[in-house]
């Protein structure tokens, strides 16, 4: 999971990134609100942790910008040392999915992140066992994908990429986001790796308009997998 | 010499705590300087920051004293802010950490 952290306090940054990295999240830190809003047209994240008070613009202003300019609704958790009732209400009215009062507590932080992501994933397939998506049957445990009942031969990375795209159907995913989730964070990997694999996957899985799919490349951003027929119901096997 | 104050800290934080405490000591110096100039707003901000982070590292007393500094500075009470800062200084001097 890719987390964007907007926080200007170095001690807070050290603490939260240690906890989240150790829990398996990939953290990306921004210390200015405008730094984050500049990155968002190019990058996607699974979760945002926003501080309320920042050097340039407030976390609330950043959230407002996000809701107005970013199509995908990724969950937002506010963190703040303000604990007055009015401040908490203001955060929630501003669109936060949850909030945490500082000083942060590790177990609570991880549990609330998990809860927020669970609510977001409720509409996404595949976290619990095999799933069907249109003509595809995806079994994460056996690492197999079938199309119209026929198994498709995929490399390990092709499979991981396919599952990531299927689980994020309709969502714009940046190349960096795809790279991190499928290949992990590695300084030697190039985002062109993503382009190569996406192209191959499009061909192997038949993700073409004739088959009711569109795997769209968005210039300077990433990819979005779409169903262009009427949305089929997603159901677990 | 003051009795040592033993605080048990999660071993996961061992890599961060020394730098955190060094920065707290630096913050004490900054608060003292700003209070000497009667700059209560800066003292308030530093207190606010300490309040928001101390407990996360396992130092509830840093949060408590940070809150005291913030509150005093917000009230315009430089003397009270200075007293809380001294208490924080004494606390850090007596601190003995046990990683668990």
Interface residues (C-beta under 8 A of the other chain):
Chain A: X9 X10 X11 X12 X14 X15 X18 X19 X22 X80 X81 X102 X103 X104 X105 X106
Chain B: X10 X12 X13 X15 X16 X19 X20 X23 X48 X49 X51 X52 X53 X54 X55 X56 X57 X63
